[in-house]
């Protein structure tokens, strides 16, 4: 029986602008978002979700993509303020 290799790539987002004392953590199979103000945490989560949607449409994983291409995808998927 063959076992399918699980993707080992994982994104971690860290928000540093939390001033309200709340501890925000969002975890999924392929990413984790920690900290940040409510607005920052939401923006980071939306960005990462859209980034993985783009990767899925392209048929790529984090392990198969170059850093520059990933940076461009993240930038394109970051919502404006």
C-alpha positions as CSV (number, residue, x, y, z in Angstrom):
1,X,0.0,0.0,0.0
2,X,1.4,3.4,-1.0
3,X,1.0,6.3,1.4
4,X,0.5,9.8,0.0
5,X,3.2,12.2,1.1
6,X,1.7,15.1,3.1
7,X,2.7,18.6,2.2
8,X,5.2,19.8,4.8
9,X,5.0,23.5,3.9
10,X,3.3,25.8,6.4
11,X,2.9,29.6,6.6
12,X,3.1,31.4,9.9
13,X,1.8,35.0,10.2
14,X,2.6,37.0,13.3
15,X,0.8,40.3,14.1
16,X,2.7,42.7,16.3
17,X,0.3,45.5,16.7
18,X,-2.0,44.1,19.4
19,X,-2.8,46.8,22.0
20,X,-6.1,45.4,23.4
21,X,-4.7,42.4,25.3
22,X,-6.7,39.8,23.3
23,X,-4.8,36.6,22.2
24,X,-5.8,35.8,18.6
25,X,-4.8,32.5,17.0
26,X,-6.1,31.1,13.8
27,X,-4.9,27.6,12.8
28,X,-5.5,25.5,9.7
29,X,-3.8,22.6,7.9
30,X,-1.4,24.8,6.0
31,X,-1.1,28.0,8.1
32,X,-1.3,29.6,11.5
33,X,-1.9,33.3,12.3
34,X,-0.9,34.6,15.7
35,X,-1.4,37.9,17.4
36,X,-2.2,41.3,15.9
37,X,-5.1,43.7,16.4
38,X,-8.5,42.5,15.3
39,X,-8.1,44.3,11.9
40,X,-4.5,43.0,11.3
41,X,-5.4,39.4,12.2
42,X,-8.4,39.5,9.8
43,X,-6.3,40.9,7.0
44,X,-3.5,38.4,7.5
45,X,-6.0,35.5,7.6
46,X,-7.8,36.7,4.5
47,X,-4.4,37.1,2.7
48,X,-3.3,33.6,3.5
49,X,-6.6,32.0,2.6
50,X,-6.6,33.7,-0.8
51,X,-2.9,32.8,-1.3
52,X,-3.6,29.1,-0.8
53,X,-6.6,29.4,-3.2
54,X,-4.3,30.9,-5.8
55,X,-1.8,28.1,-5.3
56,X,-4.5,25.5,-5.5
57,X,-5.7,27.0,-8.8
58,X,-2.2,26.9,-10.1
59,X,-1.8,23.3,-9.0
60,X,1.2,24.1,-6.8
61,X,2.1,23.7,-3.1
62,X,4.4,25.7,-0.9
63,X,7.2,23.1,-1.5
64,X,6.9,23.6,-5.3
65,X,6.9,27.4,-5.5
66,X,9.8,29.8,-5.6
67,X,10.1,32.5,-2.8
68,X,9.7,35.3,-5.3
69,X,6.5,33.9,-6.8
70,X,5.1,33.3,-3.3
71,X,5.9,36.9,-2.3
72,X,4.1,38.2,-5.4
73,X,1.0,36.0,-4.8
74,X,0.9,37.2,-1.1
75,X,1.3,40.8,-2.2
76,X,-1.5,40.5,-4.8
77,X,-3.8,38.8,-2.3
78,X,-3.3,41.3,0.5
79,X,-6.5,43.4,1.0
80,X,-6.0,47.1,0.9
81,X,-6.9,49.1,4.0
